[in-house]
Amino acid sequence: MSQEIWTDVLGYVRKNISEVEYHTWFAPVRPLGVQQGSLVLGVRNSFAQEWFRKHYLELLEDALRSMGAQAPQVSFQVLPAVQDAMMLPADPPPPRLTNGRASGRGGMPERTVVAPFENRKALNPKYIFENFVVGPNNNLAHAASLAVAESPGKAYNPLFIYGDVGLGKTHLMHAVGHYMSERYPDKRIEYVSTESFTNDLINAIREDKMTQFRNRYRSVDLLLVDDIQFLAGKERTQEEFFHTFNALYENHKQIILSSDRPPKDIQTLEGRLRSRFEWGLITDIQSPEFETRVAILKMNAEHHRMNIPQDVLELIARQVTSNIRELEGALMRVVAFASLNNVPFSRPVAAKALSNVFAPQEVKVEMADVLRAVAAQYNIPPEAIRGSGRVREVVTPRQVAMFLIRELTGHSLPEIGSFFGRDHSTVMHAIAKVNDQLGKDSEMTEAVAFLKRRLQGLEGEEISS
Ligand SMILES: Nc1ncnc2c1ncn2[C@@H]1O[C@H](COP(=O)(O)OP(=O)(O)OP(=O)(O)O)[C@@H](O)[C@H]1O
């Protein structure tokens, strides 16, 4: 997670300082984590540490503020030389020349893939079938991709997947590539955007390297071409692509194309290409339903080893309804916001985290929100608060929880009672007890005030733990 936060911070920093400064000071920094709301950065030596404190602290705090941190904190640690050498580079490592397997590190499986060509765009290791959530919106495209992966060149050729931005077309294409490269390590797989195909063609013409260009594209076993709608209006590229297509097709090599619209709607696409695109199977991906969006968020949260309550995921899923890339971005915002402010995940926190980007949502506080916040505050499990224990350590939090539920939600005494498996007179007693203590017992007074702020979406500036 700290890596994601750091990537966002770097994006902000880069816009505010010179490239030289950036490379001198920021590129070597390693994010070490978020501890009690403070972003901990690893720097090479104490000189760098001092320099950061003097010159860049404010900038870093501004960056965190832009991500929703209310009281941003940054701290530095000098990395021991050995550890420094062992740290992963900030940029992703180049593809390894092996066929990887699902990594054993838990979380979302990843793969590394053979890179047979110099300029070849590597397949994204995250885009594998195992990480693709199937729902009614994409099950046909998923099934067709799987069929193609199992019998390349035989099932459907070409496979044409279309749909709006950020709905998983590239993910599915890469998944076929991974699947094939794992089962048939010798097969050649080429993934290319239509834009790169066009640029390669232009370069090949300019540098008189058409033979290499043709060899490259016509010798593959699987050709994946993204955003084929960009062929529209490019006659020379269409001509070349037509021949590439024919060469591969005749040799029973698999072709998968993605587009934001079906072939018939791609204007100024040559008829002979359009009809070829329609030879195989045309399948679409629609926007995901609510349940699919929640499932995707859940998988992403697990990937980051974050235990995010279901109702928080549901709130995010309600906020972002179409683009899955945006859905994932929203989740990251919530995670960054909660960790930088050192607060547990709750619906009000999520609503606050997203309020700058999306239309603010009215969030009604629910009984479960209160229970969770109280449990976190007193550091005991929520089940213990709802349980039958009578020791002070659980009775006080239980009374506080009942009190806050009554204050912050519209629930009646009997409803609160049944949530705790008790009758309404117990709730009444609890509320009276807390009212009596407020003002007298400073610990409880502070806890109640803090919990109220937290549950009402971090109103005000004071956030501490
Ligand atoms: N069904 C799904 N399950 C899990 N993750 C998904 C799913 N669909 C899409 N995603 C994720 O959403 C993000 C966007 O997907 P992808 O890049 O494949 O979209 P796209 O349709 O190719 O968009 P574009 O038209 O912008 O290229 C990726 O991170 C991808 O992993």
The ligand as a MOL file (V3000), in Angstrom:
LIG
                    3D

  0  0  0     0  0            999 V3000
M  V30 BEGIN CTAB
M  V30 COUNTS 31 33 0 0 0
M  V30 BEGIN ATOM
M  V30 1 N -13.7930 -8.5850 -14.3450 0
M  V30 2 C -12.7340 -8.0170 -13.7870 0
M  V30 3 N -12.1940 -8.5440 -12.6590 0
M  V30 4 C -11.1410 -7.9480 -12.0890 0
M  V30 5 N -10.5260 -6.8490 -12.5430 0
M  V30 6 C -11.0110 -6.2930 -13.6640 0
M  V30 7 C -12.1170 -6.8520 -14.3340 0
M  V30 8 N -12.3810 -6.1000 -15.4210 0
M  V30 9 C -11.4580 -5.1210 -15.4160 0
M  V30 10 N -10.6400 -5.2280 -14.3660 0
M  V30 11 C -9.5320 -4.3330 -14.0180 0
M  V30 12 O -9.8970 -3.0100 -14.4230 0
M  V30 13 C -8.7840 -2.3150 -14.9440 0
M  V30 14 C -9.0840 -1.8460 -16.3560 0
M  V30 15 O -9.1900 -2.9720 -17.2220 0
M  V30 16 P -8.6130 -2.9930 -18.7080 0
M  V30 17 O -7.3750 -2.1610 -18.8090 0
M  V30 18 O -8.5400 -4.3870 -19.1500 0
M  V30 19 O -9.7810 -2.2270 -19.4410 0
M  V30 20 P -9.9960 -1.9690 -20.9790 0
M  V30 21 O -11.3830 -2.3970 -21.2590 0
M  V30 22 O -8.9160 -2.5730 -21.7760 0
M  V30 23 O -9.9060 -0.3940 -21.0330 0
M  V30 24 P -9.3100 0.5800 -22.1620 0
M  V30 25 O -10.3760 0.6770 -23.1900 0
M  V30 26 O -9.1060 1.8360 -21.4010 0
M  V30 27 O -8.0470 -0.0200 -22.6630 0
M  V30 28 C -7.6120 -3.2800 -14.8830 0
M  V30 29 O -6.8770 -3.0200 -13.7040 0
M  V30 30 C -8.2760 -4.6440 -14.7870 0
M  V30 31 O -7.4810 -5.5740 -14.0950 0
M  V30 END ATOM
M  V30 BEGIN BOND
M  V30 1 1 1 2
M  V30 2 1 2 3
M  V30 3 2 2 7
M  V30 4 2 3 4
M  V30 5 1 4 5
M  V30 6 2 5 6
M  V30 7 1 6 7
M  V30 8 1 6 10
M  V30 9 1 7 8
M  V30 10 2 8 9
M  V30 11 1 9 10
M  V30 12 1 10 11
M  V30 13 1 11 12
M  V30 14 1 11 30
M  V30 15 1 12 13
M  V30 16 1 13 14
M  V30 17 1 13 28
M  V30 18 1 14 15
M  V30 19 1 15 16
M  V30 20 2 16 17
M  V30 21 1 16 18
M  V30 22 1 16 19
M  V30 23 1 19 20
M  V30 24 2 20 21
M  V30 25 1 20 22
M  V30 26 1 20 23
M  V30 27 1 23 24
M  V30 28 2 24 25
M  V30 29 1 24 26
M  V30 30 1 24 27
M  V30 31 1 28 29
M  V30 32 1 28 30
M  V30 33 1 30 31
M  V30 END BOND
M  V30 END CTAB
M  END
